Amino acid sequence: MKAYWIAHVDVTDPDQYSQYTSRAPAAFARYGGRMLARGGRSQAMEGRETPQRSVVIEFDSYEQALACYHSAEYQEACAKRQGAAKAEVIIVEGVEP
């Protein structure tokens, strides 16, 4: 069953954040992640205010999504994001079609 990363990001230091964005895609690719949405137009309809960036990444399974998040490659990229952005990342399992 597919799984999805849903992230909401507010960037505070674009230069430092670029160190994250230059590294993270390699981890996504290694674990079969497919970018479905990344930073396009968005509008919060309920709940929190609209974040600067919303990201949705599809994985073939919940286990692959978790493995990607916990991988050394992604954690290295994530460390570069610290202090450069406020991020909320949720991994959610999809439903059977």
Contacts in CASP RR format, 6 or more apart in sequence:
PFRMAT RR
TARGET T0000
AUTHOR 0000-0000-0000
METHOD contacts of the structure
MODEL  1
MKAYWIAHVDVTDPDQYSQYTSRAPAAFARYGGRMLARGGRSQAMEGRET
PQRSVVIEFDSYEQALACYHSAEYQEACAKRQGAAKAEVIIVEGVEP
1 61 0 8 1.000
1 62 0 8 1.000
1 93 0 8 1.000
1 94 0 8 1.000
1 95 0 8 1.000
1 96 0 8 1.000
2 58 0 8 1.000
2 59 0 8 1.000
2 60 0 8 1.000
2 61 0 8 1.000
2 93 0 8 1.000
2 94 0 8 1.000
3 58 0 8 1.000
3 59 0 8 1.000
3 60 0 8 1.000
3 61 0 8 1.000
3 62 0 8 1.000
3 64 0 8 1.000
3 65 0 8 1.000
3 91 0 8 1.000
3 92 0 8 1.000
3 93 0 8 1.000
3 94 0 8 1.000
4 36 0 8 1.000
4 56 0 8 1.000
4 57 0 8 1.000
4 58 0 8 1.000
4 59 0 8 1.000
4 65 0 8 1.000
4 91 0 8 1.000
4 92 0 8 1.000
4 94 0 8 1.000
5 55 0 8 1.000
5 56 0 8 1.000
5 57 0 8 1.000
5 59 0 8 1.000
5 65 0 8 1.000
5 69 0 8 1.000
5 89 0 8 1.000
5 90 0 8 1.000
5 91 0 8 1.000
6 54 0 8 1.000
6 55 0 8 1.000
6 56 0 8 1.000
6 89 0 8 1.000
6 90 0 8 1.000
6 91 0 8 1.000
6 92 0 8 1.000
7 53 0 8 1.000
7 54 0 8 1.000
7 55 0 8 1.000
7 56 0 8 1.000
7 57 0 8 1.000
7 87 0 8 1.000
7 88 0 8 1.000
7 89 0 8 1.000
7 90 0 8 1.000
8 48 0 8 1.000
8 51 0 8 1.000
8 53 0 8 1.000
8 54 0 8 1.000
8 55 0 8 1.000
8 87 0 8 1.000
8 88 0 8 1.000
9 51 0 8 1.000
9 52 0 8 1.000
9 53 0 8 1.000
9 54 0 8 1.000
9 55 0 8 1.000
9 85 0 8 1.000
9 86 0 8 1.000
9 87 0 8 1.000
9 88 0 8 1.000
10 51 0 8 1.000
10 52 0 8 1.000
10 53 0 8 1.000
10 85 0 8 1.000
10 86 0 8 1.000
10 87 0 8 1.000
11 17 0 8 1.000
11 52 0 8 1.000
11 53 0 8 1.000
11 84 0 8 1.000
11 85 0 8 1.000
12 83 0 8 1.000
12 84 0 8 1.000
12 85 0 8 1.000
12 86 0 8 1.000
13 83 0 8 1.000
13 84 0 8 1.000
13 85 0 8 1.000
14 84 0 8 1.000
15 84 0 8 1.000
16 80 0 8 1.000
16 81 0 8 1.000
16 83 0 8 1.000
16 84 0 8 1.000
17 81 0 8 1.000
17 84 0 8 1.000
17 85 0 8 1.000
19 80 0 8 1.000
19 81 0 8 1.000
19 84 0 8 1.000
20 77 0 8 1.000
20 78 0 8 1.000
20 80 0 8 1.000
20 81 0 8 1.000
20 84 0 8 1.000
20 85 0 8 1.000
23 73 0 8 1.000
23 76 0 8 1.000
23 77 0 8 1.000
23 80 0 8 1.000
24 74 0 8 1.000
24 77 0 8 1.000
24 78 0 8 1.000
25 35 0 8 1.000
26 73 0 8 1.000
26 77 0 8 1.000
27 68 0 8 1.000
27 71 0 8 1.000
27 73 0 8 1.000
27 74 0 8 1.000
27 77 0 8 1.000
28 34 0 8 1.000
28 35 0 8 1.000
28 57 0 8 1.000
28 68 0 8 1.000
28 74 0 8 1.000
30 68 0 8 1.000
30 71 0 8 1.000
30 73 0 8 1.000
31 59 0 8 1.000
31 64 0 8 1.000
31 65 0 8 1.000
31 67 0 8 1.000
31 68 0 8 1.000
31 71 0 8 1.000
32 59 0 8 1.000
32 60 0 8 1.000
32 64 0 8 1.000
32 68 0 8 1.000
33 57 0 8 1.000
33 58 0 8 1.000
33 59 0 8 1.000
33 60 0 8 1.000
33 64 0 8 1.000
33 65 0 8 1.000
33 68 0 8 1.000
34 57 0 8 1.000
34 58 0 8 1.000
34 59 0 8 1.000
35 55 0 8 1.000
35 56 0 8 1.000
35 57 0 8 1.000
36 56 0 8 1.000
36 57 0 8 1.000
36 58 0 8 1.000
37 54 0 8 1.000
37 55 0 8 1.000
37 56 0 8 1.000
38 53 0 8 1.000
38 55 0 8 1.000
38 56 0 8 1.000
39 52 0 8 1.000
39 53 0 8 1.000
39 54 0 8 1.000
39 55 0 8 1.000
40 53 0 8 1.000
40 54 0 8 1.000
42 50 0 8 1.000
42 51 0 8 1.000
42 54 0 8 1.000
43 50 0 8 1.000
44 50 0 8 1.000
44 51 0 8 1.000
51 88 0 8 1.000
57 65 0 8 1.000
59 65 0 8 1.000
59 68 0 8 1.000
62 91 0 8 1.000
62 93 0 8 1.000
62 94 0 8 1.000
65 91 0 8 1.000
66 91 0 8 1.000
68 74 0 8 1.000
69 89 0 8 1.000
69 91 0 8 1.000
81 87 0 8 1.000
END
